């Protein structure tokens, strides 16, 4: 007997499903407490191991930036 382990969507199907779920969440009258853009960074303090900024003196904390793939999910 074969066990069913859930739905398997194509790449396009997964993207469509995520878009629809995010639309519903954005229209809701509540804000999820674990929404990834609202959560504080786990290690917000500066570190000497971060990338050096163009001024050559300060460091650049990349954890506060939004990546290209993250923008893709926000531009619905």
PDB file with one MODEL, atoms N, CA, C and O in Angstrom:
MODEL        1
ATOM      1  N   UNK A   1       0.847  -1.179   0.000  1.00  0.00           N
ATOM      2  CA  UNK A   1       0.000   0.000   0.000  1.00  0.00           C
ATOM      3  C   UNK A   1       0.893   1.243   0.000  1.00  0.00           C
ATOM      4  O   UNK A   1       1.816   1.350   0.807  1.00  0.00           O
ATOM      5  N   UNK A   2       0.615   2.166  -0.896  1.00  0.00           N
ATOM      6  CA  UNK A   2       1.418   3.379  -1.019  1.00  0.00           C
ATOM      7  C   UNK A   2       0.828   4.500  -0.166  1.00  0.00           C
ATOM      8  O   UNK A   2      -0.382   4.728  -0.181  1.00  0.00           O
ATOM      9  N   UNK A   3       1.682   5.192   0.569  1.00  0.00           N
ATOM     10  CA  UNK A   3       1.229   6.310   1.408  1.00  0.00           C
ATOM     11  C   UNK A   3       1.210   7.594   0.608  1.00  0.00           C
ATOM     12  O   UNK A   3       2.100   7.837  -0.208  1.00  0.00           O
ATOM     13  N   UNK A   4       0.219   8.404   0.832  1.00  0.00           N
ATOM     14  CA  UNK A   4       0.145   9.725   0.217  1.00  0.00           C
ATOM     15  C   UNK A   4       0.827  10.718   1.142  1.00  0.00           C
ATOM     16  O   UNK A   4       0.536  10.760   2.337  1.00  0.00           O
ATOM     17  N   UNK A   5       1.732  11.516   0.595  1.00  0.00           N
ATOM     18  CA  UNK A   5       2.467  12.461   1.445  1.00  0.00           C
ATOM     19  C   UNK A   5       2.154  13.915   1.128  1.00  0.00           C
ATOM     20  O   UNK A   5       2.943  14.796   1.468  1.00  0.00           O
ATOM     21  N   UNK A   6       1.038  14.186   0.495  1.00  0.00           N
ATOM     22  CA  UNK A   6       0.632  15.566   0.267  1.00  0.00           C
ATOM     23  C   UNK A   6       0.549  15.922  -1.203  1.00  0.00           C
ATOM     24  O   UNK A   6       0.642  15.062  -2.078  1.00  0.00           O
ATOM     25  N   UNK A   7       0.372  17.211  -1.454  1.00  0.00           N
ATOM     26  CA  UNK A   7       0.236  17.726  -2.812  1.00  0.00           C
ATOM     27  C   UNK A   7       1.619  18.033  -3.381  1.00  0.00           C
ATOM     28  O   UNK A   7       2.494  18.540  -2.679  1.00  0.00           O
ATOM     29  N   UNK A   8       1.799  17.722  -4.646  1.00  0.00           N
ATOM     30  CA  UNK A   8       3.049  18.038  -5.335  1.00  0.00           C
ATOM     31  C   UNK A   8       2.711  18.936  -6.515  1.00  0.00           C
ATOM     32  O   UNK A   8       2.097  18.488  -7.483  1.00  0.00           O
ATOM     33  N   UNK A   9       3.111  20.207  -6.439  1.00  0.00           N
ATOM     34  CA  UNK A   9       2.814  21.168  -7.491  1.00  0.00           C
ATOM     35  C   UNK A   9       4.036  21.414  -8.357  1.00  0.00           C
ATOM     36  O   UNK A   9       5.170  21.178  -7.941  1.00  0.00           O
ATOM     37  N   UNK A  10       3.788  21.888  -9.558  1.00  0.00           N
ATOM     38  CA  UNK A  10       4.896  22.307 -10.417  1.00  0.00           C
ATOM     39  C   UNK A  10       5.460  23.606  -9.852  1.00  0.00           C
ATOM     40  O   UNK A  10       4.892  24.180  -8.923  1.00  0.00           O
ATOM     41  N   UNK A  11       6.564  24.064 -10.405  1.00  0.00           N
ATOM     42  CA  UNK A  11       7.172  25.323  -9.964  1.00  0.00           C
ATOM     43  C   UNK A  11       6.176  26.468 -10.109  1.00  0.00           C
ATOM     44  O   UNK A  11       6.013  27.275  -9.194  1.00  0.00           O
ATOM     45  N   UNK A  12       5.514  26.535 -11.253  1.00  0.00           N
ATOM     46  CA  UNK A  12       4.524  27.591 -11.494  1.00  0.00           C
ATOM     47  C   UNK A  12       3.335  27.440 -10.546  1.00  0.00           C
ATOM     48  O   UNK A  12       2.807  28.437 -10.052  1.00  0.00           O
ATOM     49  N   UNK A  13       2.915  26.219 -10.291  1.00  0.00           N
ATOM     50  CA  UNK A  13       1.806  25.979  -9.374  1.00  0.00           C
ATOM     51  C   UNK A  13       2.133  26.445  -7.957  1.00  0.00           C
ATOM     52  O   UNK A  13       1.288  27.030  -7.280  1.00  0.00           O
ATOM     53  N   UNK A  14       3.357  26.185  -7.514  1.00  0.00           N
ATOM     54  CA  UNK A  14       3.790  26.632  -6.179  1.00  0.00           C
ATOM     55  C   UNK A  14       3.804  28.150  -6.088  1.00  0.00           C
ATOM     56  O   UNK A  14       3.364  28.716  -5.088  1.00  0.00           O
ATOM     57  N   UNK A  15       4.309  28.820  -7.135  1.00  0.00           N
ATOM     58  CA  UNK A  15       4.347  30.289  -7.145  1.00  0.00           C
ATOM     59  C   UNK A  15       2.934  30.864  -7.103  1.00  0.00           C
ATOM     60  O   UNK A  15       2.673  31.833  -6.390  1.00  0.00           O
ATOM     61  N   UNK A  16       2.030  30.266  -7.865  1.00  0.00           N
ATOM     62  CA  UNK A  16       0.639  30.727  -7.884  1.00  0.00           C
ATOM     63  C   UNK A  16      -0.003  30.550  -6.509  1.00  0.00           C
ATOM     64  O   UNK A  16      -0.692  31.448  -6.026  1.00  0.00           O
ATOM     65  N   UNK A  17       0.217  29.413  -5.887  1.00  0.00           N
ATOM     66  CA  UNK A  17      -0.342  29.152  -4.557  1.00  0.00           C
ATOM     67  C   UNK A  17       0.174  30.167  -3.531  1.00  0.00           C
ATOM     68  O   UNK A  17      -0.603  30.707  -2.743  1.00  0.00           O
ATOM     69  N   UNK A  18       1.472  30.420  -3.545  1.00  0.00           N
ATOM     70  CA  UNK A  18       2.052  31.381  -2.602  1.00  0.00           C
ATOM     71  C   UNK A  18       1.481  32.772  -2.840  1.00  0.00           C
ATOM     72  O   UNK A  18       1.161  33.473  -1.880  1.00  0.00           O
ATOM     73  N   UNK A  19       1.346  33.191  -4.105  1.00  0.00           N
ATOM     74  CA  UNK A  19       0.770  34.505  -4.416  1.00  0.00           C
ATOM     75  C   UNK A  19      -0.630  34.631  -3.836  1.00  0.00           C
ATOM     76  O   UNK A  19      -0.969  35.652  -3.237  1.00  0.00           O
ATOM     77  N   UNK A  20      -1.440  33.600  -4.010  1.00  0.00           N
ATOM     78  CA  UNK A  20      -2.819  33.638  -3.521  1.00  0.00           C
ATOM     79  C   UNK A  20      -2.871  33.675  -1.993  1.00  0.00           C
ATOM     80  O   UNK A  20      -3.688  34.397  -1.422  1.00  0.00           O
ATOM     81  N   UNK A  21      -2.020  32.916  -1.335  1.00  0.00           N
ATOM     82  CA  UNK A  21      -1.978  32.925   0.132  1.00  0.00           C
ATOM     83  C   UNK A  21      -1.553  34.302   0.635  1.00  0.00           C
ATOM     84  O   UNK A  21      -2.150  34.824   1.576  1.00  0.00           O
ATOM     85  N   UNK A  22      -0.530  34.898   0.020  1.00  0.00           N
ATOM     86  CA  UNK A  22      -0.069  36.224   0.441  1.00  0.00           C
ATOM     87  C   UNK A  22      -1.126  37.293   0.193  1.00  0.00           C
ATOM     88  O   UNK A  22      -1.243  38.230   0.983  1.00  0.00           O
ATOM     89  N   UNK A  23      -1.903  37.176  -0.890  1.00  0.00           N
ATOM     90  CA  UNK A  23      -2.995  38.120  -1.136  1.00  0.00           C
ATOM     91  C   UNK A  23      -4.005  38.078   0.003  1.00  0.00           C
ATOM     92  O   UNK A  23      -4.443  39.118   0.495  1.00  0.00           O
ATOM     93  N   UNK A  24      -4.371  36.869   0.418  1.00  0.00           N
ATOM     94  CA  UNK A  24      -5.343  36.711   1.515  1.00  0.00           C
ATOM     95  C   UNK A  24      -4.786  37.301   2.802  1.00  0.00           C
ATOM     96  O   UNK A  24      -5.502  37.992   3.527  1.00  0.00           O
ATOM     97  N   UNK A  25      -3.517  37.038   3.093  1.00  0.00           N
ATOM     98  CA  UNK A  25      -2.915  37.567   4.317  1.00  0.00           C
ATOM     99  C   UNK A  25      -2.842  39.094   4.305  1.00  0.00           C
ATOM    100  O   UNK A  25      -3.049  39.733   5.336  1.00  0.00           O
ATOM    101  N   UNK A  26      -2.550  39.679   3.145  1.00  0.00           N
ATOM    102  CA  UNK A  26      -2.462  41.140   3.050  1.00  0.00           C
ATOM    103  C   UNK A  26      -3.824  41.799   3.215  1.00  0.00           C
ATOM    104  O   UNK A  26      -3.907  42.919   3.720  1.00  0.00           O
ATOM    105  N   UNK A  27      -4.898  41.123   2.798  1.00  0.00           N
ATOM    106  CA  UNK A  27      -6.250  41.681   2.917  1.00  0.00           C
ATOM    107  C   UNK A  27      -6.827  41.507   4.316  1.00  0.00           C
ATOM    108  O   UNK A  27      -7.810  42.168   4.652  1.00  0.00           O
ATOM    109  N   UNK A  28      -6.263  40.660   5.120  1.00  0.00           N
ATOM    110  CA  UNK A  28      -6.795  40.372   6.451  1.00  0.00           C
ATOM    111  C   UNK A  28      -6.687  41.598   7.356  1.00  0.00           C
ATOM    112  O   UNK A  28      -5.813  42.445   7.167  1.00  0.00           O
ATOM    113  N   UNK A  29      -7.572  41.683   8.329  1.00  0.00           N
ATOM    114  CA  UNK A  29      -7.583  42.805   9.275  1.00  0.00           C
ATOM    115  C   UNK A  29      -6.605  42.613  10.423  1.00  0.00           C
ATOM    116  O   UNK A  29      -6.591  43.417  11.355  1.00  0.00           O
ATOM    117  N   UNK A  30      -5.815  41.604  10.380  1.00  0.00           N
ATOM    118  CA  UNK A  30      -4.839  41.334  11.431  1.00  0.00           C
ATOM    119  C   UNK A  30      -3.459  41.224  10.815  1.00  0.00           C
ATOM    120  O   UNK A  30      -3.312  40.992   9.615  1.00  0.00           O
ATOM    121  N   UNK A  31      -2.470  41.389  11.638  1.00  0.00           N
ATOM    122  CA  UNK A  31      -1.096  41.280  11.181  1.00  0.00           C
ATOM    123  C   UNK A  31      -0.432  40.111  11.909  1.00  0.00           C
ATOM    124  O   UNK A  31      -0.379  40.103  13.139  1.00  0.00           O
ATOM    125  N   UNK A  32       0.071  39.135  11.175  1.00  0.00           N
ATOM    126  CA  UNK A  32       0.707  37.990  11.834  1.00  0.00           C
ATOM    127  C   UNK A  32       1.883  38.445  12.706  1.00  0.00           C
ATOM    128  O   UNK A  32       2.650  39.326  12.318  1.00  0.00           O
ATOM    129  N   UNK A  33       2.009  37.844  13.861  1.00  0.00           N
ATOM    130  CA  UNK A  33       3.082  38.257  14.771  1.00  0.00           C
ATOM    131  C   UNK A  33       4.452  37.758  14.313  1.00  0.00           C
ATOM    132  O   UNK A  33       5.476  38.251  14.786  1.00  0.00           O
ATOM    133  N   UNK A  34       4.483  36.790  13.402  1.00  0.00           N
ATOM    134  CA  UNK A  34       5.756  36.263  12.932  1.00  0.00           C
ATOM    135  C   UNK A  34       6.025  36.632  11.476  1.00  0.00           C
ATOM    136  O   UNK A  34       6.773  35.934  10.792  1.00  0.00           O
ATOM    137  N   UNK A  35       5.426  37.721  10.994  1.00  0.00           N
ATOM    138  CA  UNK A  35       5.669  38.171   9.626  1.00  0.00           C
ATOM    139  C   UNK A  35       7.147  38.513   9.491  1.00  0.00           C
ATOM    140  O   UNK A  35       7.670  39.300  10.280  1.00  0.00           O
ATOM    141  N   UNK A  36       7.820  37.943   8.517  1.00  0.00           N
ATOM    142  CA  UNK A  36       9.267  37.990   8.440  1.00  0.00           C
ATOM    143  C   UNK A  36       9.842  39.395   8.304  1.00  0.00           C
ATOM    144  O   UNK A  36      10.972  39.627   8.735  1.00  0.00           O
ATOM    145  N   UNK A  37       9.106  40.344   7.718  1.00  0.00           N
ATOM    146  CA  UNK A  37       9.641  41.712   7.608  1.00  0.00           C
ATOM    147  C   UNK A  37       9.464  42.518   8.891  1.00  0.00           C
ATOM    148  O   UNK A  37      10.127  43.538   9.080  1.00  0.00           O
ATOM    149  N   UNK A  38       8.584  42.069   9.760  1.00  0.00           N
ATOM    150  CA  UNK A  38       8.337  42.788  11.013  1.00  0.00           C
ATOM    151  C   UNK A  38       9.201  42.281  12.166  1.00  0.00           C
ATOM    152  O   UNK A  38       9.318  42.941  13.199  1.00  0.00           O
ATOM    153  N   UNK A  39       9.800  41.116  11.987  1.00  0.00           N
ATOM    154  CA  UNK A  39      10.596  40.541  13.068  1.00  0.00           C
ATOM    155  C   UNK A  39      11.958  41.234  13.170  1.00  0.00           C
ATOM    156  O   UNK A  39      12.558  41.563  12.147  1.00  0.00           O
ATOM    157  N   UNK A  40      12.447  41.458  14.379  1.00  0.00           N
ATOM    158  CA  UNK A  40      13.763  42.064  14.535  1.00  0.00           C
ATOM    159  C   UNK A  40      14.859  41.084  14.107  1.00  0.00           C
ATOM    160  O   UNK A  40      14.684  39.867  14.163  1.00  0.00           O
ATOM    161  N   UNK A  41      15.959  41.633  13.690  1.00  0.00           N
ATOM    162  CA  UNK A  41      17.093  40.796  13.304  1.00  0.00           C
ATOM    163  C   UNK A  41      17.638  40.102  14.547  1.00  0.00           C
ATOM    164  O   UNK A  41      17.669  40.686  15.630  1.00  0.00           O
ATOM    165  N   UNK A  42      18.064  38.859  14.386  1.00  0.00           N
ATOM    166  CA  UNK A  42      18.570  38.107  15.529  1.00  0.00           C
ATOM    167  C   UNK A  42      19.875  38.698  16.051  1.00  0.00           C
ATOM    168  O   UNK A  42      20.114  38.717  17.258  1.00  0.00           O
ATOM    169  N   UNK A  43      20.719  39.183  15.138  1.00  0.00           N
ATOM    170  CA  UNK A  43      21.996  39.774  15.520  1.00  0.00           C
ATOM    171  C   UNK A  43      22.145  41.140  14.861  1.00  0.00           C
ATOM    172  O   UNK A  43      22.914  41.281  13.911  1.00  0.00           O
ATOM    173  N   UNK A  44      21.418  42.157  15.353  1.00  0.00           N
ATOM    174  CA  UNK A  44      21.427  43.460  14.684  1.00  0.00           C
ATOM    175  C   UNK A  44      22.695  44.285  14.902  1.00  0.00           C
ATOM    176  O   UNK A  44      22.944  45.247  14.176  1.00  0.00           O
ATOM    177  N   UNK A  45      23.486  43.914  15.890  1.00  0.00           N
ATOM    178  CA  UNK A  45      24.677  44.721  16.190  1.00  0.00           C
ATOM    179  C   UNK A  45      25.720  44.590  15.082  1.00  0.00           C
ATOM    180  O   UNK A  45      25.791  43.575  14.390  1.00  0.00           O
ATOM    181  N   UNK A  46      26.518  45.628  14.932  1.00  0.00           N
ATOM    182  CA  UNK A  46      27.575  45.602  13.926  1.00  0.00           C
ATOM    183  C   UNK A  46      28.663  44.616  14.314  1.00  0.00           C
ATOM    184  O   UNK A  46      28.888  44.349  15.495  1.00  0.00           O
ATOM    185  N   UNK A  47      29.323  44.089  13.323  1.00  0.00           N
ATOM    186  CA  UNK A  47      30.383  43.122  13.542  1.00  0.00           C
ATOM    187  C   UNK A  47      31.575  43.484  12.663  1.00  0.00           C
ATOM    188  O   UNK A  47      31.388  43.961  11.544  1.00  0.00           O
ATOM    189  N   UNK A  48      32.776  43.270  13.139  1.00  0.00           N
ATOM    190  CA  UNK A  48      33.949  43.541  12.302  1.00  0.00           C
ATOM    191  C   UNK A  48      34.052  42.564  11.127  1.00  0.00           C
ATOM    192  O   UNK A  48      34.886  42.757  10.242  1.00  0.00           O
ATOM    193  N   UNK A  49      33.227  41.533  11.105  1.00  0.00           N
ATOM    194  CA  UNK A  49      33.265  40.544  10.029  1.00  0.00           C
ATOM    195  C   UNK A  49      32.297  40.883   8.890  1.00  0.00           C
ATOM    196  O   UNK A  49      32.272  40.193   7.872  1.00  0.00           O
ATOM    197  N   UNK A  50      31.507  41.940   9.062  1.00  0.00           N
ATOM    198  CA  UNK A  50      30.609  42.369   7.992  1.00  0.00           C
ATOM    199  C   UNK A  50      31.414  42.974   6.845  1.00  0.00           C
ATOM    200  O   UNK A  50      32.594  43.288   6.997  1.00  0.00           O
ATOM    201  N   UNK A  51      30.764  43.132   5.706  1.00  0.00           N
ATOM    202  CA  UNK A  51      31.377  43.743   4.529  1.00  0.00           C
ATOM    203  C   UNK A  51      31.713  45.195   4.857  1.00  0.00           C
ATOM    204  O   UNK A  51      30.931  45.882   5.515  1.00  0.00           O
ATOM    205  N   UNK A  52      32.864  45.660   4.403  1.00  0.00           N
ATOM    206  CA  UNK A  52      33.271  47.052   4.634  1.00  0.00           C
ATOM    207  C   UNK A  52      32.516  47.943   3.658  1.00  0.00           C
ATOM    208  O   UNK A  52      32.444  47.648   2.464  1.00  0.00           O
ATOM    209  N   UNK A  53      31.950  49.040   4.173  1.00  0.00           N
ATOM    210  CA  UNK A  53      31.205  49.989   3.343  1.00  0.00           C
ATOM    211  C   UNK A  53      32.148  50.739   2.414  1.00  0.00           C
ATOM    212  O   UNK A  53      33.363  50.714   2.608  1.00  0.00           O
ATOM    213  N   UNK A  54      31.589  51.413   1.393  1.00  0.00           N
ATOM    214  CA  UNK A  54      32.439  52.160   0.453  1.00  0.00           C
ATOM    215  C   UNK A  54      33.314  53.228   1.112  1.00  0.00           C
ATOM    216  O   UNK A  54      34.353  53.595   0.563  1.00  0.00           O
ATOM    217  N   UNK A  55      32.907  53.728   2.277  1.00  0.00           N
ATOM    218  CA  UNK A  55      33.735  54.749   2.928  1.00  0.00           C
ATOM    219  C   UNK A  55      35.011  54.159   3.531  1.00  0.00           C
ATOM    220  O   UNK A  55      35.909  54.899   3.934  1.00  0.00           O
ATOM    221  N   UNK A  56      35.091  52.826   3.592  1.00  0.00           N
ATOM    222  CA  UNK A  56      36.287  52.158   4.091  1.00  0.00           C
ATOM    223  C   UNK A  56      36.405  52.101   5.602  1.00  0.00           C
ATOM    224  O   UNK A  56      37.362  51.523   6.117  1.00  0.00           O
ATOM    225  N   UNK A  57      35.471  52.676   6.317  1.00  0.00           N
ATOM    226  CA  UNK A  57      35.572  52.727   7.776  1.00  0.00           C
ATOM    227  C   UNK A  57      34.453  51.973   8.485  1.00  0.00           C
ATOM    228  O   UNK A  57      34.692  51.292   9.482  1.00  0.00           O
ATOM    229  N   UNK A  58      33.236  52.095   7.970  1.00  0.00           N
ATOM    230  CA  UNK A  58      32.107  51.430   8.610  1.00  0.00           C
ATOM    231  C   UNK A  58      31.837  50.095   7.930  1.00  0.00           C
ATOM    232  O   UNK A  58      32.309  49.834   6.823  1.00  0.00           O
ATOM    233  N   UNK A  59      31.070  49.259   8.615  1.00  0.00           N
ATOM    234  CA  UNK A  59      30.716  47.967   8.043  1.00  0.00           C
ATOM    235  C   UNK A  59      29.274  47.997   7.558  1.00  0.00           C
ATOM    236  O   UNK A  59      28.495  48.861   7.962  1.00  0.00           O
ATOM    237  N   UNK A  60      28.923  47.064   6.700  1.00  0.00           N
ATOM    238  CA  UNK A  60      27.607  46.977   6.100  1.00  0.00           C
ATOM    239  C   UNK A  60      26.915  45.717   6.598  1.00  0.00           C
ATOM    240  O   UNK A  60      27.389  44.609   6.346  1.00  0.00           O
ATOM    241  N   UNK A  61      25.796  45.877   7.304  1.00  0.00           N
ATOM    242  CA  UNK A  61      25.045  44.750   7.843  1.00  0.00           C
ATOM    243  C   UNK A  61      24.056  44.267   6.782  1.00  0.00           C
ATOM    244  O   UNK A  61      22.981  44.847   6.625  1.00  0.00           O
ATOM    245  N   UNK A  62      24.409  43.225   6.067  1.00  0.00           N
ATOM    246  CA  UNK A  62      23.581  42.706   4.973  1.00  0.00           C
ATOM    247  C   UNK A  62      22.280  42.075   5.464  1.00  0.00           C
ATOM    248  O   UNK A  62      21.358  41.898   4.667  1.00  0.00           O
ATOM    249  N   UNK A  63      22.176  41.732   6.740  1.00  0.00           N
ATOM    250  CA  UNK A  63      20.964  41.077   7.244  1.00  0.00           C
ATOM    251  C   UNK A  63      19.764  42.012   7.254  1.00  0.00           C
ATOM    252  O   UNK A  63      18.628  41.553   7.371  1.00  0.00           O
ATOM    253  N   UNK A  64      19.997  43.325   7.133  1.00  0.00           N
ATOM    254  CA  UNK A  64      18.884  44.271   7.131  1.00  0.00           C
ATOM    255  C   UNK A  64      18.390  44.578   5.724  1.00  0.00           C
ATOM    256  O   UNK A  64      17.431  45.332   5.564  1.00  0.00           O
ATOM    257  N   UNK A  65      19.019  44.015   4.709  1.00  0.00           N
ATOM    258  CA  UNK A  65      18.652  44.282   3.321  1.00  0.00           C
ATOM    259  C   UNK A  65      17.664  43.232   2.805  1.00  0.00           C
ATOM    260  O   UNK A  65      17.639  42.098   3.285  1.00  0.00           O
ATOM    261  N   UNK A  66      16.863  43.621   1.832  1.00  0.00           N
ATOM    262  CA  UNK A  66      15.928  42.698   1.208  1.00  0.00           C
ATOM    263  C   UNK A  66      16.544  42.205  -0.095  1.00  0.00           C
ATOM    264  O   UNK A  66      16.950  43.005  -0.937  1.00  0.00           O
ATOM    265  N   UNK A  67      16.613  40.888  -0.257  1.00  0.00           N
ATOM    266  CA  UNK A  67      17.203  40.274  -1.445  1.00  0.00           C
ATOM    267  C   UNK A  67      16.243  40.323  -2.623  1.00  0.00           C
ATOM    268  O   UNK A  67      15.056  40.603  -2.453  1.00  0.00           O
ATOM    269  N   UNK A  68      16.751  40.053  -3.802  1.00  0.00           N
ATOM    270  CA  UNK A  68      15.939  40.046  -5.015  1.00  0.00           C
ATOM    271  C   UNK A  68      14.787  39.046  -4.892  1.00  0.00           C
ATOM    272  O   UNK A  68      13.653  39.366  -5.248  1.00  0.00           O
ATOM    273  N   UNK A  69      15.066  37.836  -4.390  1.00  0.00           N
ATOM    274  CA  UNK A  69      14.002  36.835  -4.301  1.00  0.00           C
ATOM    275  C   UNK A  69      12.945  37.248  -3.283  1.00  0.00           C
ATOM    276  O   UNK A  69      11.781  36.871  -3.418  1.00  0.00           O
ATOM    277  N   UNK A  70      13.336  38.026  -2.252  1.00  0.00           N
ATOM    278  CA  UNK A  70      12.352  38.479  -1.273  1.00  0.00           C
ATOM    279  C   UNK A  70      11.446  39.544  -1.891  1.00  0.00           C
ATOM    280  O   UNK A  70      10.249  39.579  -1.609  1.00  0.00           O
ATOM    281  N   UNK A  71      12.011  40.409  -2.731  1.00  0.00           N
ATOM    282  CA  UNK A  71      11.204  41.430  -3.402  1.00  0.00           C
ATOM    283  C   UNK A  71      10.189  40.784  -4.330  1.00  0.00           C
ATOM    284  O   UNK A  71       9.079  41.290  -4.493  1.00  0.00           O
ATOM    285  N   UNK A  72      10.566  39.678  -4.933  1.00  0.00           N
ATOM    286  CA  UNK A  72       9.676  38.957  -5.836  1.00  0.00           C
ATOM    287  C   UNK A  72       8.374  38.596  -5.120  1.00  0.00           C
ATOM    288  O   UNK A  72       7.295  38.713  -5.700  1.00  0.00           O
ATOM    289  N   UNK A  73       8.471  38.160  -3.867  1.00  0.00           N
ATOM    290  CA  UNK A  73       7.276  37.768  -3.119  1.00  0.00           C
ATOM    291  C   UNK A  73       6.482  38.967  -2.649  1.00  0.00           C
ATOM    292  O   UNK A  73       5.281  38.852  -2.405  1.00  0.00           O
ATOM    293  N   UNK A  74       7.133  40.129  -2.514  1.00  0.00           N
ATOM    294  CA  UNK A  74       6.435  41.319  -2.040  1.00  0.00           C
ATOM    295  C   UNK A  74       5.695  42.016  -3.164  1.00  0.00           C
ATOM    296  O   UNK A  74       4.696  42.688  -2.905  1.00  0.00           O
ATOM    297  N   UNK A  75       6.145  41.885  -4.401  1.00  0.00           N
ATOM    298  CA  UNK A  75       5.547  42.570  -5.551  1.00  0.00           C
ATOM    299  C   UNK A  75       4.403  41.771  -6.141  1.00  0.00           C
ATOM    300  O   UNK A  75       4.494  41.261  -7.258  1.00  0.00           O
ATOM    301  N   UNK A  76       3.346  41.670  -5.393  1.00  0.00           N
ATOM    302  CA  UNK A  76       2.191  40.885  -5.863  1.00  0.00           C
ATOM    303  C   UNK A  76       1.180  41.809  -6.504  1.00  0.00           C
ATOM    304  O   UNK A  76       0.134  41.354  -6.966  1.00  0.00           O
TER     305      UNK A  76
ENDMDL
END
